[in-house]
Amino acid sequence: MDVERLERQLNLSFHNHELIKQAFTHSSYVNEHRKEVFSDNERLEFLGDAVLELGVSQYLYRNNEKMPEGEMTKLRAAIVCEPSLMGFAQDLHFGDYLLLGKGEERTGGRERPAILADVFEAFLGALYLDQGFEQALTFLQEHVFPKIKAGTFSHAMDYKSQLQEYVQQYRNGLIEYKIVDEKGPSHNKEFIANVLINQQVVGKGVGRTKKEAEQRAAKKALDQYNES
């Protein structure tokens, strides 16, 4: 494994290279190298899962003052689920660094969702052990939290219903959603939606589908009301 390349890619410098190598070592590799001293990443994955949950929980708590506990729990679950973790690992090209057994390699292990999700958590666990929680939090601030802020996980949250409830409770008004533009080829459309209250635009959202664009527009409106 090319640890130096990974360090350059992430702009990090690890104290213990063996710890980072362990984070990328799958159990299938260990099974095929029994004569050598290798440890797989399963224990680091266990630790990284806890680091991730705490980091995400702290971010949601501090950045969503009016979000109820139940909604924070749902959103956190969407962020730390296997498909999301796989996406983080893919964005960082973690699959390139995996140490896999020959059988796992042949059957596409570098792209297997469970393996990629596990290595992302294992990396977090290794980073925590190597440099502490603050550095792990900095890593999340660079690679995870921006996606939360951008609404990547809004599919887990029904912001349109939240906005409806907010308007019914605090404001009298009629909510409307309008698709004001669409861009790109048919296989890769991007929709732009406005949400209006009493014919006044209060939020704008962009998404791959009309529903996603409307959800993000509703989130923008809620964010503005939360800040006011």
C-alpha contacts under 8 A as a table, 3 or more apart, distances in Angstrom:
res1	aa1	res2	aa2	distance
1	M	21	K	6.82
1	M	97	Y	5.92
1	M	98	L	7.51
1	M	99	L	7.20
2	D	5	R	5.44
2	D	6	L	6.60
2	D	97	Y	7.17
3	V	6	L	5.05
3	V	7	E	6.15
3	V	17	H	6.90
3	V	20	I	7.55
3	V	21	K	7.35
4	E	7	E	4.98
4	E	8	R	6.24
5	R	8	R	5.16
5	R	9	Q	6.16
6	L	9	Q	5.00
6	L	10	L	6.15
7	E	10	L	5.26
7	E	11	N	5.53
7	E	12	L	4.88
7	E	13	S	5.72
7	E	14	F	7.40
8	R	11	N	4.95
8	R	12	L	6.71
9	Q	12	L	7.93
14	F	17	H	6.15
14	F	20	I	7.74
14	F	127	L	7.87
14	F	130	D	6.71
14	F	131	Q	7.70
15	H	130	D	6.29
15	H	131	Q	7.81
16	N	19	L	5.49
16	N	20	I	6.91
16	N	130	D	6.48
17	H	20	I	5.19
17	H	21	K	6.23
18	E	21	K	5.01
18	E	22	Q	6.18
19	L	22	Q	5.11
19	L	23	A	6.50
19	L	126	A	6.01
19	L	130	D	7.62
20	I	23	A	5.05
20	I	24	F	6.84
20	I	123	F	6.84
20	I	126	A	5.94
20	I	127	L	7.60
21	K	24	F	5.39
21	K	25	T	6.37
22	Q	25	T	5.02
22	Q	38	F	7.50
22	Q	39	S	6.00
22	Q	40	D	5.83
22	Q	41	N	5.48
23	A	40	D	7.21
23	A	41	N	4.74
23	A	44	L	6.44
23	A	45	E	7.70
23	A	119	V	6.30
23	A	122	A	4.97
23	A	123	F	5.21
23	A	125	G	7.90
23	A	126	A	6.32
24	F	40	D	7.78
24	F	41	N	6.44
24	F	97	Y	6.57
24	F	98	L	4.89
24	F	99	L	5.98
24	F	119	V	5.93
24	F	122	A	7.45
24	F	123	F	7.32
25	T	29	Y	6.59
25	T	30	V	7.38
25	T	39	S	7.13
25	T	40	D	4.97
25	T	41	N	5.62
25	T	98	L	6.14
25	T	99	L	4.78
25	T	100	L	6.74
26	H	29	Y	5.52
26	H	30	V	6.84
26	H	40	D	5.31
26	H	41	N	6.18
26	H	98	L	7.18
26	H	99	L	5.99
26	H	100	L	5.52
26	H	101	G	7.58
26	H	115	I	7.87
27	S	30	V	5.08
27	S	31	N	6.22
27	S	39	S	7.85
27	S	40	D	5.04
27	S	41	N	7.33
27	S	42	E	7.88
27	S	100	L	7.64
27	S	101	G	7.89
28	S	31	N	5.12
28	S	32	E	6.48
28	S	100	L	5.83
28	S	101	G	4.59
28	S	103	G	7.96
28	S	104	E	6.84
29	Y	32	E	5.26
29	Y	33	H	6.39
29	Y	40	D	7.89
29	Y	99	L	6.10
29	Y	100	L	4.65
29	Y	101	G	4.04
29	Y	102	K	7.66
30	V	33	H	5.16
30	V	34	R	6.24
30	V	38	F	5.83
30	V	39	S	6.57
30	V	40	D	6.34
30	V	101	G	7.55
31	N	34	R	5.78
31	N	101	G	7.53
32	E	101	G	6.21
33	H	36	E	5.56
33	H	37	V	7.90
33	H	38	F	7.53
34	R	37	V	7.21
34	R	38	F	7.82
40	D	43	R	7.71
41	N	44	L	5.27
41	N	45	E	6.04
41	N	119	V	7.27
41	N	122	A	5.93
42	E	45	E	4.97
42	E	46	F	6.41
42	E	118	D	7.78
42	E	122	A	7.14
43	R	46	F	5.10
43	R	47	L	6.53
43	R	122	A	7.69
44	L	47	L	5.09
44	L	48	G	5.95
44	L	121	E	7.35
44	L	122	A	4.53
44	L	123	F	7.34
44	L	124	L	7.93
44	L	125	G	5.01
44	L	126	A	6.20
45	E	48	G	4.97
45	E	49	D	6.05
45	E	118	D	5.92
45	E	119	V	6.93
45	E	120	F	7.85
45	E	121	E	4.88
45	E	122	A	3.77
45	E	123	F	7.47
45	E	124	L	7.83
45	E	125	G	6.26
46	F	49	D	5.37
46	F	50	A	6.91
46	F	121	E	7.55
46	F	122	A	7.28
46	F	125	G	7.61
47	L	50	A	5.38
47	L	51	V	6.46
47	L	121	E	7.71
47	L	122	A	7.27
47	L	124	L	7.96
47	L	125	G	5.04
48	G	51	V	4.90
48	G	52	L	5.99
48	G	121	E	4.49
48	G	122	A	5.32
48	G	123	F	6.96
48	G	124	L	4.78
48	G	125	G	3.68
48	G	126	A	7.38
48	G	128	Y	7.72
49	D	52	L	5.19
49	D	53	E	6.19
49	D	121	E	5.49
49	D	122	A	7.78
49	D	124	L	7.88
49	D	125	G	7.46
50	A	53	E	5.15
50	A	54	L	6.17
51	V	54	L	5.29
51	V	55	G	6.07
51	V	124	L	6.94
51	V	125	G	6.79
51	V	128	Y	7.55
51	V	133	F	7.53
51	V	136	A	7.75
52	L	55	G	5.12
52	L	56	V	6.01
52	L	80	V	7.51
52	L	121	E	7.28
52	L	124	L	7.26
53	E	56	V	5.29
53	E	57	S	5.85
53	E	76	R	7.67
53	E	80	V	7.26
54	L	57	S	5.06
54	L	58	Q	6.00
55	G	58	Q	5.23
55	G	59	Y	6.26
55	G	137	L	6.17
55	G	140	L	7.44
56	V	59	Y	5.05
56	V	60	L	6.15
56	V	76	R	6.71
56	V	145	F	7.79
57	S	60	L	5.22
57	S	61	Y	6.04
57	S	72	M	7.87
57	S	76	R	6.86
58	Q	61	Y	5.16
58	Q	62	R	6.14
59	Y	62	R	5.33
59	Y	63	N	5.99
59	Y	145	F	7.61
60	L	63	N	5.28
60	L	64	N	5.69
60	L	72	M	6.64
60	L	76	R	7.85
61	Y	64	N	5.73
61	Y	65	E	6.50
61	Y	72	M	7.69
62	R	65	E	6.40
64	N	67	M	5.35
65	E	226	N	7.72
66	K	226	N	6.95
67	M	71	E	6.40
67	M	72	M	6.48
68	P	71	E	5.48
68	P	72	M	6.38
69	E	72	M	5.12
69	E	73	T	6.17
70	G	73	T	5.10
70	G	74	K	6.38
71	E	74	K	5.05
71	E	75	L	6.16
71	E	157	M	7.45
72	M	75	L	5.12
72	M	76	R	5.99
73	T	76	R	5.16
73	T	77	A	6.15
74	K	77	A	5.15
74	K	78	A	6.46
74	K	156	A	6.84
74	K	157	M	7.42
75	L	78	A	5.16
75	L	79	I	6.41
75	L	153	F	7.14
75	L	154	S	7.93
75	L	156	A	6.09
75	L	157	M	6.58
76	R	79	I	5.05
76	R	80	V	6.23
77	A	80	V	5.38
77	A	81	C	5.90
78	A	81	C	5.47
78	A	84	S	7.17
78	A	153	F	6.41
78	A	156	A	6.17
79	I	84	S	5.82
79	I	85	L	7.50
79	I	148	I	7.84
79	I	153	F	6.65
80	V	84	S	6.26
80	V	85	L	6.17
81	C	84	S	5.56
81	C	85	L	6.29
82	E	85	L	5.15
82	E	86	M	6.00
82	E	113	P	6.93
82	E	114	A	6.59
82	E	117	A	5.56
83	P	86	M	5.08
83	P	87	G	6.24
83	P	113	P	6.79
83	P	117	A	7.42
84	S	87	G	5.01
84	S	88	F	6.39
84	S	117	A	7.83
85	L	88	F	5.07
85	L	89	A	6.24
85	L	116	L	7.25
85	L	117	A	4.64
85	L	118	D	7.92
85	L	120	F	6.52
85	L	121	E	7.85
86	M	89	A	5.10
86	M	90	Q	6.10
86	M	113	P	5.49
86	M	114	A	7.33
86	M	116	L	5.06
86	M	117	A	4.49
86	M	120	F	7.54
87	G	90	Q	5.04
87	G	91	D	6.13
88	F	91	D	5.19
88	F	92	L	6.42
88	F	120	F	7.30
88	F	143	H	7.43
88	F	144	V	7.33
89	A	92	L	5.17
89	A	93	H	6.09
89	A	94	F	5.24
89	A	95	G	7.18
89	A	116	L	5.84
89	A	117	A	6.72
89	A	119	V	7.48
89	A	120	F	5.59
90	Q	93	H	4.86
90	Q	94	F	6.18
90	Q	95	G	6.84
90	Q	116	L	7.44
91	D	94	F	7.87
93	H	96	D	5.74
93	H	97	Y	7.71
94	F	97	Y	5.53
94	F	98	L	6.83
94	F	116	L	7.25
94	F	119	V	7.49
94	F	120	F	7.56
95	G	98	L	5.41
95	G	110	R	4.85
95	G	111	E	6.65
95	G	116	L	6.60
96	D	110	R	7.12
98	L	110	R	6.89
100	L	104	E	6.06
100	L	105	E	5.86
100	L	109	G	7.37
101	G	104	E	5.29
101	G	105	E	6.06
102	K	105	E	4.96
102	K	106	R	6.15
103	G	106	R	5.17
103	G	107	T	6.37
104	E	107	T	5.28
104	E	108	G	6.50
104	E	109	G	5.04
105	E	108	G	5.53
105	E	109	G	5.23
105	E	110	R	6.79
106	R	109	G	7.33
108	G	111	E	5.71
108	G	112	R	6.42
109	G	112	R	4.90
109	G	115	I	6.91
110	R	115	I	7.36
110	R	116	L	7.18
111	E	115	I	7.67
111	E	116	L	6.87
112	R	115	I	5.46
112	R	116	L	6.24
113	P	116	L	5.25
113	P	117	A	6.04
114	A	117	A	5.15
114	A	118	D	6.05
115	I	118	D	5.09
115	I	119	V	6.17
116	L	119	V	5.19
116	L	120	F	6.30
117	A	120	F	5.31
117	A	121	E	6.58
118	D	121	E	5.28
118	D	122	A	6.07
119	V	122	A	4.82
119	V	123	F	5.92
120	F	123	F	5.19
120	F	124	L	6.44
121	E	124	L	5.09
121	E	125	G	6.27
122	A	125	G	4.98
122	A	126	A	6.17
123	F	126	A	5.04
123	F	127	L	6.06
124	L	127	L	5.05
124	L	128	Y	6.08
124	L	136	A	6.41
125	G	128	Y	5.12
125	G	129	L	6.32
126	A	129	L	5.15
126	A	130	D	5.98
127	L	130	D	4.99
127	L	131	Q	5.80
127	L	132	G	6.97
127	L	135	Q	7.36
127	L	136	A	6.04
128	Y	131	Q	5.45
128	Y	132	G	4.41
128	Y	133	F	5.28
128	Y	135	Q	7.10
128	Y	136	A	5.60
129	L	132	G	5.82
131	Q	134	E	7.81
131	Q	135	Q	6.01
131	Q	136	A	7.58
132	G	135	Q	5.77
132	G	136	A	6.57
133	F	136	A	4.95
133	F	137	L	6.02
134	E	137	L	4.94
134	E	138	T	6.19
135	Q	138	T	4.91
135	Q	139	F	6.27
136	A	139	F	5.08
136	A	140	L	6.38
137	L	140	L	5.01
137	L	141	Q	6.10
138	T	141	Q	4.92
138	T	142	E	6.35
139	F	142	E	5.23
139	F	143	H	6.19
139	F	144	V	7.90
140	L	143	H	5.17
140	L	144	V	4.90
140	L	145	F	6.02
141	Q	144	V	6.02
141	Q	145	F	5.04
141	Q	146	P	6.86
142	E	145	F	6.78
142	E	146	P	6.87
143	H	146	P	6.66
143	H	147	K	7.53
144	V	147	K	5.53
144	V	148	I	6.73
145	F	148	I	5.01
145	F	149	K	6.26
146	P	149	K	5.04
146	P	150	A	6.08
147	K	150	A	5.00
147	K	151	G	6.41
147	K	152	T	5.43
147	K	153	F	7.72
148	I	151	G	5.34
148	I	152	T	5.80
148	I	153	F	6.34
149	K	152	T	7.63
151	G	154	S	5.03
151	G	216	R	6.56
151	G	219	K	7.95
152	T	155	H	7.62
153	F	156	A	5.87
153	F	157	M	7.46
154	S	157	M	5.03
154	S	158	D	7.25
154	S	159	Y	7.51
154	S	212	E	7.84
154	S	215	Q	7.01
154	S	216	R	7.10
155	H	158	D	7.05
155	H	212	E	7.28
155	H	215	Q	7.90
158	D	161	S	5.54
158	D	162	Q	6.52
158	D	215	Q	7.01
159	Y	162	Q	4.85
159	Y	163	L	6.02
159	Y	215	Q	5.62
159	Y	216	R	7.55
159	Y	218	A	5.60
159	Y	219	K	5.57
159	Y	222	L	7.90
160	K	163	L	5.14
160	K	164	Q	6.18
160	K	214	E	7.57
160	K	215	Q	5.81
160	K	218	A	5.45
160	K	219	K	7.62
161	S	164	Q	4.97
161	S	165	E	6.21
162	Q	165	E	5.15
162	Q	166	Y	6.14
163	L	166	Y	4.97
163	L	167	V	6.11
163	L	218	A	6.29
163	L	219	K	7.82
163	L	221	A	7.63
163	L	222	L	6.35
164	Q	167	V	5.26
164	Q	168	Q	6.16
164	Q	175	I	7.46
165	E	168	Q	5.10
165	E	169	Q	6.09
166	Y	169	Q	5.13
166	Y	170	Y	5.87
166	Y	171	R	7.28
167	V	170	Y	5.36
167	V	171	R	4.60
167	V	172	N	6.16
167	V	173	G	6.76
168	Q	171	R	5.93
168	Q	172	N	6.22
168	Q	173	G	7.77
173	G	197	I	5.82
173	G	198	N	5.43
174	L	196	L	7.89
174	L	197	I	5.40
174	L	198	N	5.23
174	L	199	Q	7.87
175	I	195	V	6.99
175	I	196	L	5.66
175	I	197	I	4.67
175	I	198	N	6.71
176	E	195	V	5.71
176	E	196	L	5.12
176	E	197	I	6.50
176	E	199	Q	7.59
177	Y	193	A	6.77
177	Y	194	N	5.76
177	Y	195	V	4.55
177	Y	196	L	6.31
177	Y	214	E	6.63
178	K	193	A	5.49
178	K	194	N	5.29
178	K	195	V	6.47
178	K	196	L	7.98
179	I	182	E	7.72
179	I	191	F	6.92
179	I	192	I	5.75
179	I	193	A	4.31
179	I	194	N	6.45
179	I	210	K	7.10
179	I	214	E	7.99
180	V	191	F	7.92
180	V	192	I	5.80
180	V	193	A	5.63
180	V	194	N	6.80
181	D	191	F	6.00
181	D	192	I	5.17
181	D	193	A	7.25
182	E	189	K	6.77
182	E	190	E	5.51
182	E	191	F	4.39
182	E	192	I	6.06
183	K	189	K	5.74
183	K	190	E	5.13
183	K	191	F	6.52
184	G	188	N	5.91
184	G	189	K	4.86
184	G	190	E	6.21
185	P	188	N	5.34
185	P	189	K	5.71
186	S	189	K	5.56
188	N	208	R	7.34
189	K	208	R	5.85
189	K	209	T	7.42
190	E	206	V	6.79
190	E	207	G	5.63
190	E	208	R	4.78
190	E	209	T	6.87
191	F	206	V	5.61
191	F	207	G	5.35
191	F	208	R	6.08
191	F	209	T	6.19
191	F	210	K	5.85
191	F	213	A	6.09
192	I	204	K	7.18
192	I	205	G	5.71
192	I	206	V	4.58
192	I	207	G	6.70
192	I	210	K	7.66
192	I	213	A	5.88
193	A	204	K	5.67
193	A	205	G	5.22
193	A	206	V	6.39
193	A	210	K	7.35
193	A	213	A	5.40
193	A	214	E	5.51
193	A	217	A	6.31
194	N	201	V	6.38
194	N	202	V	7.56
194	N	203	G	5.76
194	N	204	K	4.53
194	N	205	G	6.50
194	N	214	E	7.08
194	N	217	A	5.98
195	V	201	V	5.76
195	V	202	V	5.94
195	V	203	G	5.27
195	V	204	K	6.40
195	V	214	E	7.13
195	V	217	A	5.88
195	V	218	A	6.42
195	V	221	A	7.73
196	L	199	Q	5.18
196	L	200	Q	4.91
196	L	201	V	4.26
196	L	202	V	5.58
196	L	203	G	7.20
197	I	200	Q	5.26
197	I	201	V	6.57
197	I	202	V	6.71
201	V	204	K	7.74
202	V	220	K	7.79
202	V	221	A	5.35
203	G	217	A	4.80
203	G	218	A	6.19
203	G	219	K	7.60
203	G	220	K	5.06
203	G	221	A	4.53
204	K	214	E	7.96
204	K	216	R	7.16
204	K	217	A	4.28
204	K	218	A	7.61
204	K	220	K	6.48
204	K	221	A	7.75
205	G	213	A	4.82
205	G	214	E	6.17
205	G	215	Q	7.28
205	G	216	R	4.58
205	G	217	A	3.87
205	G	218	A	7.58
205	G	220	K	7.14
206	V	212	E	7.35
206	V	213	A	4.51
206	V	214	E	7.75
206	V	216	R	6.60
206	V	217	A	7.39
207	G	210	K	6.68
207	G	211	K	7.74
207	G	212	E	4.97
207	G	213	A	4.12
207	G	214	E	7.89
207	G	216	R	7.40
208	R	212	E	6.51
208	R	213	A	7.07
209	T	212	E	5.18
209	T	213	A	6.25
210	K	213	A	5.13
210	K	214	E	6.21
211	K	214	E	5.10
211	K	215	Q	6.16
212	E	215	Q	5.06
212	E	216	R	6.21
213	A	216	R	5.19
213	A	217	A	6.16
214	E	217	A	4.99
214	E	218	A	6.21
215	Q	218	A	5.11
215	Q	219	K	6.24
216	R	219	K	4.90
216	R	220	K	6.21
217	A	220	K	5.12
217	A	221	A	6.41
218	A	221	A	5.12
218	A	222	L	6.26
219	K	222	L	5.01
219	K	223	D	6.05
220	K	223	D	5.05
220	K	224	Q	6.31
221	A	224	Q	5.22
221	A	225	Y	6.37
222	L	225	Y	5.08
222	L	226	N	6.07
223	D	226	N	5.05
223	D	227	E	6.25
224	Q	227	E	5.17
224	Q	228	S	6.29
225	Y	228	S	5.16
